[in-house]
Amino acid sequence: MSDAAQPTAAEVRAAADAVRTALDRHLQAVERRTGDDDPAVSDAFNALAAAAEVYDELLYDRYDEVTPFEIPAAQDSLPPYAGPEEPHAVSVLIRRDYAVAEPGRLLAQAQRLADVDPDGDGLPAAGVHAALGAVFGEYEADEIASRHQEFGLEEGDSTLWVSAVEEPPEPGEWLAAPFDEADPAMVVCRFDVSAVFDEEDELDGDPDGLVAERS
């Protein structure tokens, strides 16, 4: 960073004071907590994390020094749970991202499917678009996840949300807009998998990179 862009010593000290203030407020919130999901504790945690991150960045920019603290992601990326204590029904929302790393392999898999379909007319078009439709139409999402390399796909981030619902929806009720009614406040638990967790998980002895946001 250039000298002109460096923070001043006063700015670094002000950031350190902000960390001390946030630390005191967090301790006060913990001492006064009213339950496991007390929003005051969550808010104080997030404020402390934000203040510490600002201080860490300014300290590095000004003095080329770091703190001994690992700044965590904000606690409760989900809002406080607002669903029933004992849900009688749940909705499971899954997102998995893939890169089409080897289009030739994907096309070959789709062509094999077309060749063994006695009622089909062959692959409708020689392209990735048609191949994706053929593969994802034939295999369950979980099978594709476990065999993605065979289909020329490379895994990206994934997330799974288990959300409480008042009662099971009527058949076809949400098919027109399946994700529009996803309410983060109704999420019972959430599990994320991402390459950004790999280094942390290796240090923690968890090779799967699975993180439960709420349980």
N, C-alpha and C positions, 0 to 999 in steps of 0.2 A: 504494500500500500504506500502511496506517495505521502510525503510529509504534510502536504496541503490537506489531505483527506484524513489524516490521523485525528482521533479524538484527543481532546485536551486532558491534562491530568485531573482537572476539576470534574470533567465528565465521568472519568473512570471512578473517582472518589464518590461522586453522586450515585453512580450505579451500585457501588459497594454499600452505600447507605441504604439504598432501596432494597438490597438483598437482606440486610439486617432487619429492616422494617417488615419485610414479607415473612422472614423467619419467625419474628415475634408473633405476627398475626396468625401464622400457621399453627404455632404452638398453642396459642389461645383458643383457636378453633378446635384443635384436637382435645384440649382440656375440657371444652364445653360441649363436645359432640353429643348428639341426641340419639345416635344409632349408627349402624354400619354404613348407611347411605346418606349421611348428613351432608346436604349440599354445601354448607358453610365450609366443611373440611375440604371438599372437592375444589371449591372456588379458591380457598387459601392455598391449596397444593398447586393449582394451576398458576396462581399469581407468583408463588415462590419459584416455580420452574421458569416462568417467563423472565422474572427479575434476574435469576441466576444466569440464564442464557445471555441476556444483554450484557451483564457484567463480564462474563467469560469472553464474549466477542470484543468488548472494548479493551479489556486487559491485554488480549492478544494483539489487537491492532496498535495499541499504544506502546506496550512494553515487550511484545513478542513472548509473553508468558501465558501459561494456562493454569486453570484451577485443577485440583485433584478430584473434582466432582464430574460424574457423568450426568449430563442434563437429560432427564427422561422426557418422553413425549407427554403431552398434557394428559393428566389422568382423566378417565371417563370421557373419551372422545364421543361416547354416547351420553345423552342427558340422563338424569336420575330415572330409574325404572318407575314407570307409572302404571304397570299392568297388574293383573290379579296375583295374589300371593300364591295361589295354586291353580295355574292355568288348566283349563279343561280341553284346550285345543291349541296347537301351535302351527305356525307357518314357517317353513325353512326356505330361506333365500340364499342362493349360491351364485357367486361370480367367480369365474376362472378366466384368466387371460392367457393367450398363447400367441407366439410369433410363428408364422409359417416359415420355418427355418430351411426346410428342404421341400420345395414345391414338387420336385420330381417324385419323391417318395409318396407324398400325398396323392398325386395324380395316379400313381401306380396302384395304390390301395383302392382308390375309387374305381379304377378300371377293372380290378379283380372282382369287386362287388358287382359291377355291371355284367361281367362275363358269366357269373354264376347265377344270375337272375333269369329264370326261364320265361318270366312274364314281362321282363323289361325290354326296352328298346335300345339298350346300351347307354353309355354315358352321354347325356344330352348335349354337352358342349365340352370341348377340350380346354378346360381352364380351372383355375383354383376355385372360383366361385362355385362351379358345379361340383367339383370334388369335395369341397367342404359340406355342401348339402348332402351328398351321397354318404359321406363318412358319418356325419353327425346324425343323419337320418337312420342309419343302420345300427350304430352302437350307442349304448347308454353313456351318459356323461361321465359316470364314475369309471367305466371301462376305458374311455378315451384318456381320462386323467392318468390311469395306471399304465397305459400303453402309448402315451403321446409320442414317444420317439419313433415308434413304428409308423406313425402317420405323418412323420416329418414336421412335428410340432415341437416348439420349445416353450416350457412353462414360464409364465410370468407370475404376477401376484394373484392370490385368490383369497376370498373371504366367504365365510358362512355365518349367517345370522339365524338364530332360532328366536322367533317372535311369538309372543302370546297373542291369541285372538279370542274374542268373546265366545265364538262358536264356529264350527267348520263352515266355510262359505258354501253356498249352493253351487252345484255343478255349473261351470261356465260363467260364474258370476264375475270373476276378475280377468278372464282371458283377454279382453280387449286392451287392458292396461295392467299387466301383472305386477308391475313394480311401483305404481303410482301411490299405493296406500301403505308403503313400507314406513312404519313409524318407529324411529330410533328409541323412543321412550318405552316401547313395548318389547324391546329386545331382551330376552332372558339371558342369553349368552352369545358370544361372538368369538369366532376363531379366524385368525389371519395367518397366511403364509406368504412370506416375501423374502427375496434375496437380501434385503436390508437387515433381516434378523440373523443371517447366517453366522456372522462373526460373533454376535452376542450368544447365540445358541451353542456354538462350539465351546465358548468359554464356560457356559453354564452346564455343559454336558447334555444338551438337548439337540439332537441332530435334525429334528423335523421342522424347527422354526415355527412351532405352533404356539400362538399366543391367545389366551382367553382374556377378552376385555372385561367380561362380567360373568360371574357365576353365581 
